[in-house]
């Protein structure tokens, strides 16, 4: 979702984009519900929730489980850190294929939110069929590209 900012776009385009976002949110609501359930359980162990307008998601920070980093489920991001401003290594860099080693974690996860809005309940099976959490997965490479360039979130 690159291009002119929403303020610079004509009103009809802003309304159309907003309508597509609402439809995408409804389409991915089963995934979002899974994220809300996981986030709620995490709150029992100390996680805190806040809405991130920038990242288009409800973020559960200091989520107490996992190896570190974040996972997106629909419009929910479960994050083990304090905020989404931290930098993370790109998948291409980890695989030794890229010189751009770090991107903002929130930007990477926002790309996944956009991917969920398009694929809805199909996202998780397609994501797993594409290689799961690995550099082989085009969804991860696209999320890194989006975090680096601000565009290109679709594989």
C-alpha positions in Angstrom: 0.0 0.0 0.0 2.3 2.6 -1.3 1.8 5.8 -3.2 0.3 9.1 -2.0 -0.6 9.4 1.7 -4.3 9.1 2.4 -4.6 12.8 2.8 -3.3 13.4 -0.7 -5.7 10.9 -2.3 -9.1 11.9 -3.6 -12.0 11.3 -1.2 -13.5 8.6 -3.3 -10.2 6.7 -3.4 -9.8 7.0 0.4 -13.4 5.6 0.9 -12.7 2.8 -1.5 -9.5 1.9 0.3 -11.2 2.0 3.6 -14.0 -0.2 2.4 -11.4 -2.8 1.1 -9.7 -2.6 4.5 -12.9 -3.3 6.4 -13.7 -6.2 4.0 -10.2 -7.6 4.6 -10.6 -7.2 8.3 -13.8 -9.3 8.2 -12.2 -11.8 5.8 -9.3 -12.4 8.2 -11.3 -12.2 11.4 -10.9 -16.0 12.1 -7.1 -15.4 12.2 -7.6 -12.2 14.3 -9.7 -14.2 16.8 -6.8 -16.7 17.2 -4.5 -13.8 17.8 -6.8 -12.2 20.4 -7.1 -15.5 22.2 -3.4 -16.0 22.3 -2.9 -12.3 23.3 -5.5 -12.6 26.1 -3.7 -15.7 27.5 -0.5 -13.8 27.3 -2.0 -10.9 29.3 -2.5 -13.4 32.2 1.3 -13.8 32.2 2.1 -10.0 32.0 1.6 -9.0 28.3 0.1 -5.6 27.6 -2.0 -4.6 24.6 -2.2 -1.4 22.6 -3.6 -0.4 19.2 -0.8 0.5 16.7 -2.3 2.7 14.0 1.0 2.7 12.3 1.2 -1.1 12.2 -2.6 -1.5 11.6 -2.9 -4.1 14.4 -3.5 -4.7 18.0 -0.1 -5.4 19.5 0.5 -7.5 22.5 3.9 -6.4 23.8 6.0 -8.4 26.2 4.3 -11.6 25.1 5.9 -14.1 27.4 6.5 -17.1 25.1 8.5 -17.9 22.1 12.1 -17.4 21.0 11.9 -13.6 20.6 10.6 -11.3 17.9 7.0 -11.3 16.8 4.2 -13.3 15.0 1.2 -11.8 13.3 -2.2 -13.5 13.4 -4.7 -11.6 11.3 -4.7 -8.0 12.7 -2.9 -9.0 15.9 0.8 -9.0 16.5 2.2 -10.9 19.4 5.6 -9.4 20.3 8.1 -10.5 23.0 9.7 -7.0 23.2 8.6 -3.6 24.6 7.6 -2.0 21.3 7.6 -2.5 17.5 10.4 0.2 16.9 13.2 -2.3 17.3 15.3 -3.6 14.4 15.3 -7.2 13.3 17.5 -9.1 10.9 16.1 -9.8 7.5 15.6 -13.4 6.3 17.8 -12.7 3.3 20.6 -11.5 5.6 20.3 -14.5 7.9 20.7 -16.7 4.8 23.8 -14.7 3.7 22.1 -13.3 0.6 21.7 -9.7 1.5 23.7 -6.7 2.7 20.7 -4.9 4.3 20.8 -6.6 7.6 18.1 -4.8 9.7 14.6 -3.5 9.3 12.0 -2.1 11.7 10.1 -5.0 13.2 6.8 -3.2 13.0 7.2 -2.5 9.3 7.9 -6.2 8.6 4.9 -7.3 10.6 2.6 -4.7 9.0 3.3 -6.4 5.7 2.0 -9.6 7.1 -1.1 -7.8 8.3 -1.7 -6.6 4.7 -1.1 -10.2 3.4 -3.7 -11.5 5.9 -6.2 -8.9 4.7 -5.9 -10.3 1.2 -5.8 -14.0 1.9 -7.9 -14.1 5.1 -8.3 -17.7 6.5 -6.2 -19.0 3.6 -3.1 -17.2 4.8 -1.8 -19.7 7.3 -2.1 -22.8 5.1 -0.6 -20.9 2.1 2.2 -19.5 4.3 3.0 -23.0 5.7 3.0 -24.5 2.2 5.4 -21.8 1.1 8.0 -22.8 3.6 6.9 -21.4 7.0 9.3 -19.2 8.9 12.3 -19.3 6.5 14.1 -17.4 3.8 12.4 -19.7 1.2 9.1 -18.3 2.0 8.1 -15.5 -0.4 5.8 -14.0 2.2 8.8 -13.4 4.5 11.0 -12.0 1.7 8.1 -9.7 0.7 7.7 -8.5 4.3 11.4 -7.7 4.5 11.3 -5.9 1.2 8.3 -3.8 2.4 10.1 -3.0 5.6 13.2 -1.8 3.6 11.4 0.1 0.8 7.9 0.9 2.1 6.3 -1.0 -0.9 6.2 -4.5 -2.3 4.4 -6.3 0.6 2.9 -8.9 -1.8 5.1 -11.8 -2.8 
